[in-house]
Amino acid sequence: QVQLVESGGGLVQAGGSLRLSCAASGSFFRVWTMDWYRQPPGKQRELVAAITSGGTTNYADSVKGRFTISRDNAKNTMYLQMNSLIPEDTAVYYCHTSTVSMNYWGRGTQVTVSS
């Protein structure tokens, strides 16, 4: 059973920063590709960033240069450092991973950026 728990969301002014964390249970964290998704109000969920087991990263164009994804395999934890936040970053942010047969999602953490 895989459980993902996000934390670190909140209310921040435009230009500010937040750091999200995703704590994962399970023995195979170090081999999983991990992702951050977000769902803005009234919109579909979208991929924000991904990190492979080897540390290769990928970002949505809208966050490149502002967000940094990272992981600490010793702590079974993934992070998303978000800088230079803009109101368009307002969304519920979800942690995600998948195996061959299953998709796993956290419950999400709300990020609100005020202008």
Protein Blocks (a to p, Z undefined) as FASTA:
>chain_A
ZZdddehiacddehiacddddddedjklmmpccddddddehiacddfbdcdfkopacddf
klgokaccdddfklopacdddehiafklgccdddddddfkbccddebjaddddZZ
